[in-house]
Amino acid sequence: AIRAWSEKNLDTWKIIDWIIFAQQNWATIINASFWGTGLIHNTWFLYDAIQGFPWLFIAAAWNESFNNDGNSGDIAIYPCSYDLDNIICVAATDGDDHLAWYSNYGATSMDVWAPGSYIWSTTGDNIYWYSHWTSMATPHVVGLASLARSFRPDLSYQEIKNIIINSWDFLDNLSWKTVAGTRINVYKTLYALDNFWPTAPTLIFPLSGEIIFWTDMQFLWSEATDKGVWLSWYYFELSTWIDFQNIITWTSLDTTGITISNLEQNTYYWRVKAFDLKNNTWEYSETWRFFIGFNSILNAEPNTLYTSNIVTLFATGEITI
């Protein structure tokens, strides 16, 4: 945190200094819970400092209960009234998803809504207490922007800003009071950012090349991983052809295993693919082959040795692993 207050007065030049300091120390997102009218803060020096900051400058709409779009020049609220693409201006909602009674608003000068009433926060007395104002709403957007940047560091601040503004909860009563007319939504933002694919599952059982002597088969595989954390379901295929042109069983499921009953004597091939909630998928697992040999053993010649690369079975029933 950087202090820009001087004897309870907000000093424009100190604000400019800490914007420059933040930039020089590689900060990427600024939480700007301050405001001022044009007579105090509408200077080209502050404008230039914010414009020169290379990432997001997230500002509180402030708490005068008025429509900032109807004001200009010396009485408009700054920095929200600056037309800069790296500013996100945050107005506040109350516990009923309505415009908070204290929050400024504006269909062209305010960007998004965030919860600002009865927020559990620290106080100057070193304790926690419920607080409100747009200074409570702004950190919600700062946190979301930080999370979005950590999730997709390849994106520019304009792309992150646009996704935050366009990934929202629509609230009818707020539709004309900010640029987006919507409240931020963390889940929808991360969902929109997700361009990751789940890994291919690793097959566990039955082992490739194994001879099986029962007809009810339990298939097991490892859980896939997805950086987008929205791993959803698996697609399982079982075939008697290696190219899967003859699929005898296929199914979608949200577990890492399935039991198939009444398999006949044959050679089988199986594989699994993972999908996330956006239906992103990467590639199939390896294809494994196994054999159902139950009938062969029933008809085995006495004193004959049968082998595979997994087990060796003597016709008397003795098994050597």
C-alpha positions, -999 to 999 in steps of 0.1 A, spaced: 0 0 0 12 35 -8 -1 65 12 -11 97 -7 -27 115 22 -13 146 39 -29 157 71 -63 142 60 -61 160 27 -56 142 -6 -26 155 -24 -28 152 -62 10 154 -66 14 126 -41 -11 105 -61 10 111 -92 42 102 -73 27 68 -61 14 60 -96 50 65 -109 64 46 -79 40 16 -85 50 15 -122 87 16 -114 82 -13 -90 65 -34 -116 29 -32 -102 3 -42 -128 -30 -33 -110 -37 -2 -89 -66 -1 -64 -75 37 -65 -100 44 -37 -100 81 -40 -118 108 -58 -119 145 -64 -137 171 -85 -122 189 -114 -109 219 -93 -87 195 -74 -79 165 -96 -87 173 -132 -51 180 -142 -32 169 -173 -5 157 -149 -28 132 -132 -43 122 -166 -8 116 -181 3 96 -150 -27 73 -153 -24 70 -190 13 62 -187 6 33 -162 10 2 -183 -18 -19 -169 -52 -15 -151 -61 15 -129 -93 5 -110 -110 34 -94 -139 39 -70 -170 57 -83 -173 75 -50 -202 82 -27 -222 113 -36 -253 95 -49 -254 113 -82 -252 106 -119 -217 115 -129 -227 117 -166 -246 149 -159 -215 166 -147 -185 179 -165 -154 201 -160 -149 213 -125 -176 192 -108 -171 159 -125 -156 130 -105 -121 120 -113 -104 97 -122 -136 80 -134 -144 109 -158 -111 104 -176 -117 86 -210 -88 62 -206 -89 26 -217 -69 13 -187 -94 27 -161 -122 5 -147 -146 26 -126 -165 7 -100 -199 16 -85 -215 -3 -56 -245 -25 -51 -262 -33 -18 -272 -66 -3 -304 -67 -24 -285 -62 -57 -297 -27 -61 -278 5 -65 -263 13 -31 -279 45 -18 -245 63 -15 -229 52 -49 -224 74 -78 -234 60 -112 -232 69 -149 -240 51 -181 -209 65 -198 -184 72 -169 -189 42 -146 -180 8 -159 -192 -20 -136 -210 -28 -103 -195 -48 -74 -208 -55 -38 -200 -25 -16 -224 -28 14 -217 -46 47 -183 -59 36 -163 -75 64 -131 -55 65 -103 -41 87 -106 -8 105 -81 18 118 -85 3 153 -69 -30 142 -101 -49 143 -126 -63 117 -160 -47 112 -187 -44 85 -181 -14 62 -196 0 30 -189 26 3 -175 23 -32 -141 18 -16 -154 -16 -5 -166 -24 -40 -134 -15 -58 -112 -42 -42 -136 -69 -55 -127 -58 -91 -91 -55 -82 -90 -91 -69 -109 -103 -100 -85 -85 -123 -55 -100 -104 -70 -135 -106 -77 -131 -143 -41 -119 -149 -26 -148 -130 -49 -172 -150 -41 -157 -184 -8 -137 -182 -7 -138 -220 -36 -113 -223 -33 -75 -225 -50 -52 -199 -76 -42 -226 -85 -79 -231 -88 -85 -194 -109 -54 -189 -132 -63 -217 -137 -98 -204 -145 -85 -169 -170 -60 -182 -186 -86 -205 -187 -115 -180 -215 -104 -158 -247 -108 -138 -274 -87 -155 -294 -67 -130 -325 -51 -145 -325 -21 -122 -289 -13 -130 -291 -16 -167 -288 21 -175 -265 32 -147 -231 20 -158 -213 13 -191 -219 -24 -188 -250 -21 -166 -239 -53 -149 -223 -67 -117 -190 -86 -119 -191 -124 -118 -159 -142 -110 -170 -176 -123 -182 -162 -157 -150 -142 -161 -127 -172 -155 -150 -193 -177 -146 -168 -205 -108 -168 -200 -105 -205 -200 -87 -217 -232 -70 -247 -215 -76 -283 -224 -77 -313 -200 -48 -337 -201 -53 -372 -216 -62 -398 -188 -38 -425 -180 -52 -460 -183 -49 -483 -152 -69 -515 -157 -72 -539 -175 -35 -538 -184 -25 -538 -221 -19 -573 -233 -36 -590 -204 -57 -621 -207 -89 -620 -186 -108 -651 -175 -141 -634 -165 -168 -616 -185 -176 -587 -162 -148 -562 -166 -141 -531 -145 -122 -504 -164 -102 -478 -144 -82 -447 -154 -65 -418 -137 -82 -384 -133 -72 -359 -159 -61 -325 -150 -72 -291 -164 -56 -258 -155 -90 -242 -161 -103 -263 -132 -136 -271 -150 -129 -308 -158 -164 -322 -164 -166 -356 -179 -150 -386 -197 -158 -403 -229 -151 -441 -229 -149 -463 -259 -146 -501 -262 -141 -518 -296 -130 -551 -311 -111 -533 -338 -79 -513 -332 -91 -484 -353 -124 -483 -333 -145 -487 -365 -165 -514 -346 -173 -498 -312 -194 -521 -291 -197 -498 -261 -193 -460 -257 -205 -438 -229 -200 -404 -212 -195 -404 -175 -181 -382 -147 -162 -409 -128 -128 -425 -135 -142 -460 -139 -169 -482 -155 -180 -518 -154 -190 -536 -186 -208 -569 -182 -212 -600 -203 -182 -595 -225 -176 -624 -249 -144 -642 -258 -126 -618 -281 -98 -592 -284 -108 -558 -271 -94 -523 -274 -103 -494 -251 -95 -457 -246 -107 -426 -228 -109 -389 -235 -115 -360 -210 -137 -329 -216 -142 -297 -196 -174 -277 -192 -166 -258 -224 -162 -291 -242 -125 -284 -246 -107 -317 -251 -71 -326 -260 -65 -362 -271 -74 -397 -263 -55 -418 -238 -33 -445 -251 -52 -474 -266 -49 -506 -246 -57 -542 -257 -68 -571 -236 -82 -606 -243 -112 -624 -229 -100 -660 -229 -126 -677 -206 -139 -702 -232 -104 -710 -244 -94 -722 -210 -125 -743 -206 -116 -761 -238 -79 -763 -231 -60 -795 -237 -47 -812 -205 -11 -806 -195 -8 -778 -221 10 -745 -212 -8 -713 -223 11 -680 -221 7 -643 -227 30 -613 -220 12 -608 -187 4 -643 -173 13 -679 -178 -16 -704 -173 -13 -742 -171 -45 -760 -181 -49 -776 -147 -57 -741 -133 -23 -733 -118 -13 -697 -125 22 -683 -125 26 -645 -125 
